[in-house]
Amino acid sequence: MNTMKPTLLILAAGVGSRYGGLKQVDGMGPGGEAILEYSVYDAIRAGFGKVVFVIRKEIEAEFRERVGKRIESQIQTEYAFQEFDTALDWLATKPHREKPWGTGHAILSAKTLLTEPFATINADDFYGEQAFRTLSDFLSGDCSASQYGMVAYQLSNTLSENGAVSRGVCSVDEQGLLTDVVERTKIERRHNGIYFTDENGEQTLLADNTPVSMNLWGVHHSALEEFESQFREFVHSNTDKPRAEFYIPTVINNLLEAGKIRLKVMHSDSQWYGVTYPEDKETVQKALAAMDYPKGLWK
């Protein structure tokens, strides 16, 4: 049994190329709150003891001004910085990059601040209170160096009406354990069902209730050594690929295949909300306004 309160790690360093602007702190709630503020609010109520934001140095001032200073008065708050050269001290010549190294690298960026079991979330995704309570209970109880967890959502609850999305499609065994997660890009609803399109243009039908990962992981802090060693291998293999990304599911799959961990899949029936496209903003604003949150979260 873990006696420490779990940490919430919020991945907020993304560039948001399709959205335009700094969507991590864009006002979505009735009081101008960013989506991540609802996540922190739910996490505090669920028993998390600390929040760590992974951001880029260039957005620090705006981030702290627009959301950080409100959250810092509510819960212990730390900041980690994900840059192209973060966690690459061991490499004499840094590879040329055209985009950040990905979500697995984001976790490494916060390595020194993660000293207890932690949950990861995307800054610009709305997950709902149930997911944070589920993960908090798991991280405070069953989580260990060999037992991780995740909260999966039904695919049909995670789509955008405004274009294709990428999702981690999960395979789960009879015991409720993850067997693998595969990143599928270009998923969208068509008139006769939900399809993903692969790099060859082939289309495959996916069931509405397919469990998908929304980067809502429950991880033991001992995993950071694994993230580090796998990232080194990834860098060596991808020095000539300036857009290759090191994803969290890559690390998870490798650990599963090596038999080093079991990963418990917990489920949320909640509607997920996010802003992949600018047109998604109005949908999210309407949804948040209709939810049972205080008007002005921190008042």
N, C-alpha and C positions, 0 to 999 in steps of 0.2 A: 504493500500500500504506500503510495507516495504522499508524504505529508506536506510537501511544498505546493503552493498554488501554481497552476500551470501558467505559461506565458502565451500570449497571442502575438504571432509574427505576421505582420501585414506587409505584403509585397506591393510596394507603391513606387517602384523605380521605372515602371514601363513608360514608353514614349507615347503610346496611344496614337499611332500613325493614322489609323482609319477614322478616329474620332476628331482629331484636331483639338489643340489646346490641352490644358492640364486637367484631364478628366478625374484624376484622383481626388481633387478638392473642389470640383464643380458642385455648386449648390443644387441639391435635388429635393431636399425636404421642405416642408412648409416654412421653416425658419431659415432656409438657406443652408441646411446641413448637407455635408457630403455623405455619400453612401457609407464610407468607412466609419463615420461617426455612429451610425446605427449599429454597425458590427461591434464597435467598442462598447456602446451602451448595453447591447445584449450580452457581451462577454463579461462585463463587470457584474451584471445580475446573475450570470451563470457561475461565477466564482473564480474567474481568472484574476491573477494578481499583478500582472505586468503586461504592457504592450510594447513591442519593438517595431518601429517602422523602418523598412528598407527603402531608401530614397536615393536620388542622385544629388550630389553636392549643389548642382546648379539650381535646384528647385527648393533647397532647404529654407531659404528666407520666406518665400511665398507659402510653403507648406506649413511652417511653424505659425505664420501670421494667420492663415486662413482656417486651419483646423488644430494645429499642434497646441496652441496656447489654451484652447478650450479643454482639450483632453488631458493636458498635463495636470490640471487641478483635480481630476477625477480618479486617476490611476497612475502608478509609477510608469513613466514613459521614457523610452530610450530611442536613439536614432542610429542606424547603421547606413553606410554609403556603398552603393553598388556602382562601380565605375568599370571601364573596360580593363583596367589593370589591377582591380581588386583581387586579392588571393593569388597573385601571380609573382610574389616576391622571389620565388624559387627559380624563375625563368629569366635568364639574362636578357634575351631579346623578346620583346612582347609582340605577339602576332598582330597583324593588321585586322581591325574589326570594323564592320559597318553597322552593327547593332549590338545591344547588350548580350551577355552570355546565356541568359535564360533563368528560369525559376530555381533550378538547382544551385546555380551560382549565387542567386540572391540570398539563399539560406546561408551559404558560406560567408557572405558579406557580414552576416550578423553573428558569426561563430563565437566571438568573445562575450556576447551578451546573452547567449542561450545556455543557461546553467540548470534548467529544469525541463521536464517534458513540455512540449510546445505544440500549438496548433498553427498551421499556416492558412492564410486566406489571401485572396486577391483584394486589393484596395477598392476596386470599382465594381465588386459583386455584392449583391444583397442576398444573404443566406437565410435569415429568419431566426428567431430566438431558439426554436427547438434544436437546431443544429449545434448551437453553442453549448446548450445544456448537455446534450448527448456527448459532445467531445470533452467537456469539462469533467463529467463523471468518468469517462474512459481514462483521461490523462491522470486523474487523481486516484484511479483504482488499478485497472488492468494493464496499463501501459508499462512496458519494460524494455530492456535492451533487445529482447527477442520478440516483442509483441507490439506492433504498431496498429493504428486504426485509421479509418477515413469515413466521412459521411458522403454517401452517394445520393444523387438526385435522379429522378426519372427524366430521361432525355426530353420527353415532350414538354416538361416544365422549364426547360432551359433554352429554348430557341428564341431567336430574334425574328420579328416580322419584317425586318428591313434588310436582310441579307444572310449569307452563310456564316456559320460559326465553327470553331474548333472545339472538340471535346475529347476527353480521355474516356474511351469506351472500356468498361470493366467486365471481366469475366469472374464469376463468383461460384465457389463450389457449394455442396450441400450443407457444409458446416458454417456457411456464411463468411468464408475466408476468400480473400482476393487471390486469384491465380495469375492474372495479368491485367495490365491496362495499356491500351494502344491509343496513341494520339491520332484522331481522325480529323482532318481538315475538310472544309467545304461541306458541312452538314446543313441541310435545309429541308423544310417541309414543302412537298409538292402536292398536287391535287389528290394523289393516291397514296400518300404516306411520306415518311421521313427517309431521306437518302443521304449517303455521303458519296462524294466523287473522289476517286483516287487520282494519283499523278498521271495515269494513263487515260483518264477520262471515263473509266469504268464506274458505273453507279451501282451501289448496293443498298438494299432496303434494310432499315433498322426498326425494330419494334418500338412503339411509343414508350414502353416501360423499361427500355434498356437502361441499366444503371450507368451513370457517367460521373466522372470525377470533375469537380469544380475547384480543384486545388485546396480542398478542405481536408487536410491531413492531420493526424495526431501522431507525433513522432517523439521518440525518446532522444534526449540530448546526446546520448552516446553515438547517435547516427552521424554526428558531424565529422568524425574521423573517416567514415565511409564516403561521405560526400566529398571530402577533401581528396582522398586517394582516387576516387572515380573521376573527379574533375581533372586531376593531373593526366590521367589516361586519355580523357576526352580531348584535352588541349593538344596533347602530342599527336592524336589522330586527326585533328581538325585545324591544324595551323594554317592550311591553305584554303580554308572555307570560312570567309569572314562573316557569313550569316548563320553558321551552324549554332544551334542552341542546346544547352545542357539542361534538360528538364527534370523536375522532381520524379515523374514516373519512371524515367530511365534508371535512376538510382534504386527506386523501389523494386522494379522488375529484376534488376541484377541481384538484389538481396534475396528476393523470393526464389529465384532460380538457383542461387547458391545454398538455399536452405537455412539462411542465417536468421530469417524472421518469419513470423506469421503476421498477417494483416487482417484484422477484423473489419468487415464492411457493415457499417450502420447506415440506415436509410432515412432520408427526409422526404416526406410527401409534400413539402412546402413548394410554392412557386418561387423559383429563383428569378432575380431581376439583375440586369446588368446593362451597361452602355458600351456596346461594341461599335455602334454607329451613332452619329449625331441625332438621327431620327428616333433612337431609342429613349432619348431623354424625357420626352413628354409622357411616354408610357410609364416610366419609373416614377416620375413626379406624381402622376395621378395615383399610382399604387401606394406610394408612401403616404400621401395625404389621406388615403382611406384607411390606413392601418391604425391600430390602437397604441400609438406612441404619444407622449406628451408633446404638445405644440411648443417647440423650443426645447430640445432634448435636455439641455444642461441647466435650465433655469430652476 
